[in-house]
Amino acid sequence: LGVDLWSKQVAVLEALRDHERVCVASCHSAGKSFVAACAVLWFLGCHYGARVVTTALSMPQVKGALWTQIRKLYHGARYPIGGEMMESPHLYMDREGWEAEGLSPDKPESIQGRHSDHVLIVFDEAQGIRRQMWEAAESLMTSAHVRWLAIANPLYPDGPFHQAFHSGRWHPIKISALEHPNLEGRVILDQKGEFVSITDVPVDRPVRFPGAVSAASVRDSMRHGINSAWFRSRVLGEFPLESEDTLVT
């Protein structure tokens, strides 16, 4: 594909190579849809007759986030991937059934029956995908070589995404904004190694990933408090300890 990946994106792809189920809790703007798109084209291009099914929080997000990245990578690939990219979220290879398709999360039954020797399931923005879709996707886990990637911002301490991350059945990965290359040399820690602040001193080097997480965005999130649920989920990539509607701690 000819892309530049940072360490956590590499870790996600290597985990997907080595584990059947990979669950990723990520901060904002870490490139999670980008790495999911890389996974789709890798799996489709390197496994003959493969079938890839993707979904997200809503159909507009399937088309606008994940499949926008898939299209860019497909057309900008260093080596031609082959097949035919359709206007709908659909990429056909050279025979029936060898394809990648974006499905609506509102129709769980649409994911069933899409069996093949090689199957990849991608849940982008997985935190908000309904339980019925998770249950429907389980029907594809009987294929000979199957992989399932669920990736999202960890916004709520409940639901199927939270359960998957802590179940022991999935390989869990946490992506914190403080680890991102764009913040290298900007993070201030205390003697215990815990986050304190972001330095105002500019770093004399170009930003490696323009448009990704920045010192300004982290500093803005600090107004909620570094111990807040907002900061934990959107910066540290950690699930909140309590839901937003908790009445008593």
Buried (B, 14 or more C-beta within 10 A) or exposed (E): BEBEBBEBBEBBBEBBEEBEBBBBBBBBBBBBBBBBBBBBBBBBBEBEBBBBBBBBBBBEBBBBBBBBBBBEBBEEBEEEBBBEBEEEBBBBBEEEEBBBBBBBBEEBEBBEEBBBEBBBBBBBBBBBBBEBBBEBBEBBEEBEEBBBBBBBBBBBBEBBBBBBBBEEEBBBBBBBBBBBBBBEEBBEEEEEEEBEBBBEEEEEEEEEBEEBBBBEBBBEBBEBEBEBBBBBBBBBBBBBEEEEEEEEE
